C-alpha cells in the first residue's frame, strides 16, 4: 500500500502517519465497525467516483444495522470523499470509508465508546492482478463455510470478515488466487471479497442474497449492464456440480472489478468467454464515462 498525504478523520484532514487510534479501540478487540470499498477512475472528463452515493448510503445503512449513531450526514460523507481525493491529488484511487467504536469501554457492549469515522484514499491497481483480468484466475473452494446470514445483520461489517480472511489465507497458501465459499447447505455463496457469476448455455446466474453473499454494488451494476444489453441475470442457488459444469465463471467486486475464473479446484473452466468479456467491456465503459446511460453512476470530483 502506497501512503498518501492525508486521511479524513471525524471531519478533519490529518497527515497519514498521524491517523492513529488507541490500542483499546473497541473495534480492534471485537470487530465493531462497518466499512465500504469504492473506486475512483480517471477518465476524459476528470476523476469520477463510481456509485459514490450508493456506497455511502450502504455505509449508513450498515451503521444503522449495528446501532452506530453516525455524526455526519450522508451528504457530508459524500463531500468528504471528494475533499479527501482532492487533498491527496489523486487521479484514480481506492477509497476506504470506515466507522468503528474506539475507546470508552472494554466490555462487549460498546455503549460509552467513542464512534470514529475515517476516509482513506490511496492508489491501488488490479486486486487479483492484471494477468487475472486478462486470462482468468485459479480458485479453490474453501473448507470454511460462509457465515449464515442468520448470524449477522445484512451489512458490510468488519467483524464477520474474519470468515473471508481465513478462507483467503487457506487457499492462497496453496498457490491459488482466491477462495470460493459455500453455504452450510453446500450451495455456492461468493468469493472471499467478490460476488460470483456463472454462465451456462448463454444463461447468466448469480447466487441469491439468501445464500449469504453481499448485496454488492458492482454485482448490481453488472446485472443491470448485462440485462440492458439483452442478457438478464437470474438469481438462483448454485450447487457445486453446476459450478464445475459452467461454461464461464467470473467474479465481480469493487476491488476485483470483473475478473474471469479459468479454474476451480484444479478443474479447467476455460478461457474467459464471450459473456465474461462483454461484462468486462460494459463495466469498463461505464466507469470510464463512455456510456451515456450510466453517467449517473459517476460522481466527478
N, C-alpha and C positions, 0 to 999 in steps of 0.2 A: 504494500500500500504506500502510495506516494503522499507524504504530508502536504497540506496546503497552508494558506496563511491564517485563516480564521474559521472558527466554529461558532455558530449561533447557539447561545445558551440562555434560556429564560428571558429573551428579549434583547440580549446584547451580543455583539460580536467580540469574541475573546481570542487571543492567539492560540494556535493549535496546541502548543505544548502546555498551555495553562488551562485547558478544558478538562479539568480533573474532578473526581468525586471521592468521597471518603471510603475507606476500606469497610466501614459498617453500612454501606449502602444496602438497603433492603432488597433492591432488585438483584444485587450481586449474590446475596445469600439465598433468595427464594424465587428468583425469576419473575418478579412482579414488574413487568414492563410490557409495552406494546410498541410496535415499530412499523416502518414501511421501507420498501426499496423502490426507488424511482430512477429513471434515466433522463438526462437532458442530451439532446442531439444538436450538433451544429449543422445547419443547412443553409441554403442560399439566402434565406430571409433572416438569419441570425440564430441564436441559441433558443431551442424550443424544448420545454419540459413536456414529456409525454404523459398526458392524462393526469396532470398535477392535481387538479381539484378532486378528481375521483380518488386518488391516493390519499389525499389529506382528509377527505370525508371518511374513508375507511379507517384512518387513524383515529378520528374522533369517535367513530362507532366502536372500534376496539377498546378505546379508553372507557367508553360508557359501559361496555360489557364487563369490564373489570372494576367498575365503580371508581374510576380515576377522574377527579374533577379538574379538567383542563383549565388553565388560567388564561389561555389565549383562544380567540375565536378562530373559526375556520378561515376567514378572510385574512386574519393576522398571520396565520401559519403559512398560507399561500404566499403572501407578501414576503415573509421571512425567507422562504426558499429562494425567491428571486433575488433578494438582497444578498444572501449568502453566496450565490453563484457569481453575482457581480463583484462582490468584495474579493473573491478569490480569482477573478479574471479568467474564468474557465469557459471554453467554447463547448466542449462536451464533457459530461461527468456523470458519476453515480451519486445519488442523493440518499442519505440515510437519516430520516427523522426518527426520533425515539423519545418516548415518555416513560419515566420509571420513578419508583419510590426510592428516595435517598435515605438520609439519616432521620432518626426520631424514635425508632423502636427497633428492637431485635426480636420481638415476638413475631409469630406468624401473621397476626392481624396487623396490616400496615397503618391502621389509624394512628395519627400523630406523626407519621413520617412525611417529610417534605417531598412534594411532587416536582420533578425536574423535567424539562423538555429541551432537547438539543436537536440541531440540524447540522449534519456533517456532509460535505461535498468533496469529492476527490476524483481524479482520473481513474478509469477502470475499463480495460478492454473486454474482449470476449471471455465470459466467465468459464466456459468449457473449451476455450481455445479456438483460434481461427481455423485450424485444421478440422476441428469438430464441426464448426459451422459449414464448412465446405463438404466434408466427406462423411460426417456422422461420428458418433461416439459409441464406446463399448459400455454396456450397462449390465449390472448384476442385481438379481433380486436379493434384497437384504433379508437376513434371518430375523431382523427386528420388525415386528408388525407396526403399522401405522396406529397411533393412539386413537382410540374410539372417539368419534365426535360427541359421544355422550359424556366424555370425561372433562371437557373444557368448553367454554363458550366459543362460538364460531367467530374467532378473532385472530388477528396476527400478533400473537403474544410471544414474549421471549422465552419463558419457561418451557413450554411444550417443545421448543425447537431442539432440546437435548435429544429427543427421539430421532430427529433428522441428522443431528451431529453424529450419533452413534452409527446410524446406517451408512452415512457417507464415509466415516473413518474405516468402517469394516471393509467396504468394497475397494476403496482407493488404496488401502494397504496391499490388496491383492492385485493391483495393477489396472483396475477398471476405472472408467472416467466418472461414473455416477451410479447411485443406488436407485433401485425401484422398490417401493414399499407396498406390501399387500395389507388388506384389512385382516382382522382376526377371523373373518369368514372365508378368507382366501381370494377375495376379489382384488384386482389391481386398484391402487389408490393414486399414487403420484410419486415423483422423484423426491429426493431429499429437499429440493428447493424449487421444483418445477411441476407444472401440470403436464399430463400425458395426453397425446392424441394418437389414435390408431386408425389406419386406413385399410379396408378390406373390400375388394371388388368396387372400388371408387366411392364407397360409403365411408364417411368420416365419423368417428365416435370418440367420446371422451367420458371418463367416469363421472358420475353424478356427485354432487357435494355430499350426499348422504354416505358415500364411501370414504369419507374422511379427508378429501382433498380441499385445498384452499380455494376460495372464490377468487381466483387470480384475475387481475385486471388485464394482463396480457392474454390470458385464456379467453376472457370475454372479447377482447379485441380481435383475436384470431377467429373466434366463432363468428363474429359479426362480418369480418372481411371475407371469409370463405362463403358464408351464406349469401352475402350480397353479390358474390362472384358466381353464384349458381351451384354452390356445393355446401348445402346445410350440414351442420354438425348435430349428431344425435347424442344425447346424454343417456348412457346406459351402463350398467355394471359389466365389467370385462373380467373374464376369468383367465387363468394362466394359459390354458390351451388356445384361447383366442389371441393372446399376446404372441405366441410362437407361430401362429398361422397368419399373422398380419402381413399385408403387402408392404406397408410402410408404418413407421413409428416415428414420432417426434415429440420433443419437449417444448414447452413454452414457459416464459417467465421473464421478469424484468431483467434479471442478470443474464439468463440463458438466451433471451430473445426467442428465436425459433431455431432449435438445434435438432438435426436429424439423429436418429438412433440406427446404427447399422448392425448391432449385435446385442443379443440378450443372453446372458448365461452361456457364452461361447457358441451360441447358435446364430447363424447369419440371418439377418432380416433383409439385407441387401443394400445397395447404394441408395442414396436419397431419391425418392420417386417424384412423380410429377405433381402430386398434391402437396407434398412437403416443400418442394421448390416453389410452388405457387404461393403457399403460405408465407415463405420467407420473402418472396418478392413483394407481395402485397404489404406485409408488415414493414419492410424497409422503406417502401414508397410512402407509407402512411407516416412513419416517424420522420421521414425526410421532407415532408411537406409537399409531396408530389401528387397527392390525391386530394382534390378539392373537397370531395365529400366528407373527408375525415379531418379537415383542418381544425375543426372544433376540438379535436383531441390535443392540439398543440397549444401550449401556453408560452408565448415568446417572452423571454427575459428582457 
